[in-house]
Amino acid sequence: DVCSSDLGIVAFLLRCADVLQLPFSEYLYGDLSPISGGTRYGTAFVAMTLGFALVAAFLYLAWLVERPSLLVPAFLIALAFAGGLSLSGHNAVDPGSSWRSEAADWVHLTAVSLWIGGLVALVACWRLLEPVAVARFSQTATVLVGLVLAAGTYLAIVRLPALHDLWRTGYGQIGRAHV
């Protein structure tokens, strides 16, 4: 629905603000042209922004002409453009990266987004739902959690092939740096 696509755009904007090391308020009015082209992240930023604008157009059109069938292409476009982070992040540029690590990252991020987004929608609409809807989401959630675990395990093996990599590599130490 519109709310979850808006949250996706806000999450993407917050991630960009973090990467640019700008306060969110300055980021919204800042000149982003230096990063919008010429870098992998900039290209992904432009593509994702245009993609999510297209998603918003489909959502608005579905609401305007009362055609729920237009939500299907909106959903598929959103899934496709959600991969921009996977194509521009560390799983695309770190040593040992491949199309497999990019695909696994996309599966991981997409499955987590659908699972958590579904849980939020389930909680928000709990009183309005039929029991069959909860059962269907439970089945879907089981598949999504399986995808999260499978993709996450693959990525962990690719990035940290040996147990000692957790404390010997910068990638393994990121979690400890914040503690």
Kinemage of the C-alpha trace (Angstrom):
@kinemage 1
@onewidth
@group {chain A} dominant
@subgroup {mainchain}
@vectorlist {calphas} color= white
{ca asp a 1} P 0.000 0.000 0.000
{ca val a 2} L 0.949 3.669 -0.137
{ca cys a 3} L 2.165 3.736 3.458
{ca ser a 4} L 4.744 0.972 2.984
{ca ser a 5} L 6.088 2.502 -0.244
{ca asp a 6} L 6.417 5.866 1.521
{ca leu a 7} L 8.309 4.167 4.345
{ca gly a 8} L 10.608 2.557 1.785
{ca ile a 9} L 11.394 5.938 0.260
{ca val a 10} L 12.011 7.506 3.677
{ca ala a 11} L 14.277 4.586 4.657
{ca phe a 12} L 16.220 5.020 1.414
{ca leu a 13} L 16.560 8.774 2.018
{ca leu a 14} L 17.763 8.192 5.587
{ca arg a 15} L 20.333 5.688 4.301
{ca cys a 16} L 21.545 8.251 1.755
{ca ala a 17} L 21.808 10.900 4.458
{ca asp a 18} L 23.922 8.483 6.496
{ca val a 19} L 26.224 7.769 3.556
{ca leu a 20} L 26.606 11.483 2.779
{ca gln a 21} L 27.272 12.294 6.442
{ca leu a 22} L 24.687 15.084 6.332
{ca pro a 23} L 21.951 15.880 8.822
{ca phe a 24} L 18.635 14.792 7.325
{ca ser a 25} L 17.271 18.364 7.213
{ca glu a 26} L 20.294 19.596 5.206
{ca tyr a 27} L 20.203 16.562 2.973
{ca leu a 28} L 16.657 17.275 1.836
{ca tyr a 29} L 17.662 20.697 0.512
{ca gly a 30} L 21.264 19.955 -0.423
{ca asp a 31} L 22.785 19.757 -3.872
{ca leu a 32} L 23.093 16.046 -4.606
{ca ser a 33} L 24.304 16.405 -8.182
{ca pro a 34} L 27.934 15.532 -7.279
{ca ile a 35} L 26.890 12.043 -6.125
{ca ser a 36} L 23.964 11.476 -8.442
{ca gly a 37} L 26.171 10.421 -11.324
{ca gly a 38} L 29.549 8.906 -11.856
{ca thr a 39} L 29.423 6.561 -8.872
{ca arg a 40} L 27.746 3.227 -8.432
{ca tyr a 41} L 25.817 4.562 -5.446
{ca gly a 42} L 24.794 7.713 -7.328
{ca thr a 43} L 23.496 5.690 -10.257
{ca ala a 44} L 21.540 3.451 -7.886
{ca phe a 45} L 20.190 6.530 -6.082
{ca val a 46} L 18.850 8.051 -9.306
{ca ala a 47} L 17.436 4.726 -10.544
{ca met a 48} L 15.756 3.959 -7.229
{ca thr a 49} L 14.306 7.460 -6.929
{ca leu a 50} L 12.828 7.248 -10.430
{ca gly a 51} L 11.659 3.688 -9.784
{ca phe a 52} L 9.888 4.625 -6.574
{ca ala a 53} L 8.318 7.627 -8.353
{ca leu a 54} L 6.943 5.142 -10.887
{ca val a 55} L 5.645 2.978 -8.038
{ca ala a 56} L 3.939 6.036 -6.521
{ca ala a 57} L 2.370 6.810 -9.917
{ca phe a 58} L 0.961 3.272 -10.156
{ca leu a 59} L -0.373 3.477 -6.606
{ca tyr a 60} L -2.026 6.813 -7.281
{ca leu a 61} L -3.483 5.574 -10.565
{ca ala a 62} L -4.821 2.416 -8.884
{ca trp a 63} L -6.547 4.570 -6.285
{ca leu a 64} L -7.760 7.163 -8.825
{ca val a 65} L -9.375 4.715 -11.258
{ca glu a 66} L -10.224 2.166 -8.550
{ca arg a 67} L -8.269 -0.657 -10.197
{ca pro a 68} L -6.529 -2.818 -7.605
{ca ser a 69} L -4.914 -4.780 -10.453
{ca leu a 70} L -2.508 -1.836 -10.897
{ca leu a 71} L -1.035 -2.669 -7.496
{ca val a 72} L 0.638 -5.752 -9.007
{ca pro a 73} L 2.997 -3.833 -11.338
{ca ala a 74} L 3.636 -1.331 -8.516
{ca phe a 75} L 4.686 -4.191 -6.242
{ca leu a 76} L 6.895 -5.810 -8.901
{ca ile a 77} L 8.592 -2.506 -9.757
{ca ala a 78} L 9.197 -1.834 -6.050
{ca leu a 79} L 10.786 -5.288 -5.668
{ca ala a 80} L 13.025 -4.697 -8.683
{ca phe a 81} L 14.199 -1.261 -7.587
{ca ala a 82} L 14.766 -2.396 -4.009
{ca gly a 83} L 17.813 -4.157 -5.463
{ca gly a 84} L 19.551 -0.819 -5.966
{ca leu a 85} L 21.082 -1.065 -2.520
{ca ser a 86} L 22.403 -4.532 -3.335
{ca leu a 87} L 23.903 -3.319 -6.620
{ca ser a 88} L 25.646 -0.354 -5.028
{ca gly a 89} L 26.539 -1.584 -1.549
{ca his a 90} L 29.418 -3.624 -0.171
{ca asn a 91} L 28.111 -6.882 -1.645
{ca ala a 92} L 28.705 -5.363 -5.066
{ca val a 93} L 32.141 -3.812 -4.565
{ca asp a 94} L 34.007 -5.718 -1.844
{ca pro a 95} L 36.683 -8.224 -2.868
{ca gly a 96} L 35.039 -11.547 -3.587
{ca ser a 97} L 31.777 -9.903 -4.627
{ca ser a 98} L 29.889 -11.442 -7.493
{ca trp a 99} L 26.451 -11.492 -9.012
{ca arg a 100} L 25.674 -14.245 -6.493
{ca ser a 101} L 26.459 -12.028 -3.495
{ca glu a 102} L 24.436 -9.186 -5.039
{ca ala a 103} L 21.492 -11.539 -5.669
{ca ala a 104} L 21.739 -12.995 -2.150
{ca asp a 105} L 21.822 -9.493 -0.683
{ca trp a 106} L 18.731 -8.560 -2.717
{ca val a 107} L 16.902 -11.716 -1.579
{ca his a 108} L 17.931 -11.037 2.016
{ca leu a 109} L 16.832 -7.373 2.007
{ca thr a 110} L 13.622 -8.052 0.087
{ca ala a 111} L 12.561 -10.974 2.278
{ca val a 112} L 13.253 -9.003 5.477
{ca ser a 113} L 11.312 -6.009 4.118
{ca leu a 114} L 8.311 -8.117 3.150
{ca trp a 115} L 8.364 -10.053 6.420
{ca ile a 116} L 8.680 -7.018 8.718
{ca gly a 117} L 6.315 -4.938 6.567
{ca gly a 118} L 3.778 -7.757 6.692
{ca leu a 119} L 4.090 -7.990 10.470
{ca val a 120} L 3.544 -4.243 10.842
{ca ala a 121} L 0.471 -4.402 8.580
{ca leu a 122} L -0.802 -7.439 10.489
{ca val a 123} L -0.492 -5.662 13.838
{ca ala a 124} L -1.992 -2.432 12.491
{ca cys a 125} L -5.026 -4.205 11.023
{ca trp a 126} L -5.355 -6.993 13.581
{ca arg a 127} L -8.964 -6.283 14.547
{ca leu a 128} L -10.121 -6.092 10.931
{ca leu a 129} L -8.531 -9.319 9.693
{ca glu a 130} L -10.183 -12.635 9.133
{ca pro a 131} L -8.389 -15.644 10.691
{ca val a 132} L -7.641 -16.968 7.203
{ca ala a 133} L -5.577 -13.844 6.450
{ca val a 134} L -3.418 -14.469 9.504
{ca ala a 135} L -2.942 -18.099 8.482
{ca arg a 136} L -1.942 -17.076 4.946
{ca phe a 137} L 0.543 -14.561 6.269
{ca ser a 138} L 1.991 -17.210 8.578
{ca gln a 139} L 2.656 -19.437 5.566
{ca thr a 140} L 4.223 -16.552 3.653
{ca ala a 141} L 6.261 -15.511 6.686
{ca thr a 142} L 7.674 -19.030 7.000
{ca val a 143} L 8.970 -18.843 3.429
{ca leu a 144} L 10.315 -15.303 3.961
{ca val a 145} L 12.172 -16.257 7.151
{ca gly a 146} L 13.653 -19.256 5.314
{ca leu a 147} L 14.878 -16.933 2.550
{ca val a 148} L 16.336 -14.505 5.110
{ca leu a 149} L 18.226 -17.330 6.827
{ca ala a 150} L 19.439 -18.938 3.587
{ca ala a 151} L 20.640 -15.682 2.016
{ca gly a 152} L 22.149 -14.466 5.296
{ca thr a 153} L 24.013 -17.733 5.792
{ca tyr a 154} L 25.388 -17.594 2.245
{ca leu a 155} L 26.520 -13.978 2.719
{ca ala a 156} L 28.121 -14.811 6.082
{ca ile a 157} L 30.073 -17.671 4.492
{ca val a 158} L 31.200 -15.447 1.604
{ca arg a 159} L 32.302 -12.572 3.877
{ca leu a 160} L 33.528 -14.579 6.858
{ca pro a 161} L 34.683 -18.018 5.626
{ca ala a 162} L 36.540 -18.830 8.846
{ca leu a 163} L 35.322 -18.321 12.412
{ca his a 164} L 38.375 -16.219 13.315
{ca asp a 165} L 37.336 -13.743 10.591
{ca leu a 166} L 34.817 -12.407 13.097
{ca trp a 167} L 37.635 -10.768 15.076
{ca arg a 168} L 40.420 -10.544 12.480
{ca thr a 169} L 38.656 -8.732 9.641
{ca gly a 170} L 37.189 -5.255 9.534
{ca tyr a 171} L 33.921 -6.719 8.261
{ca gly a 172} L 33.639 -8.987 11.288
{ca gln a 173} L 34.521 -6.214 13.719
{ca ile a 174} L 31.906 -3.723 12.582
{ca gly a 175} L 29.394 -5.014 15.137
{ca arg a 176} L 31.914 -4.678 17.968
{ca ala a 177} L 32.850 -1.117 17.023
{ca his a 178} L 29.389 0.091 18.047
{ca val a 179} L 29.372 -1.699 21.408
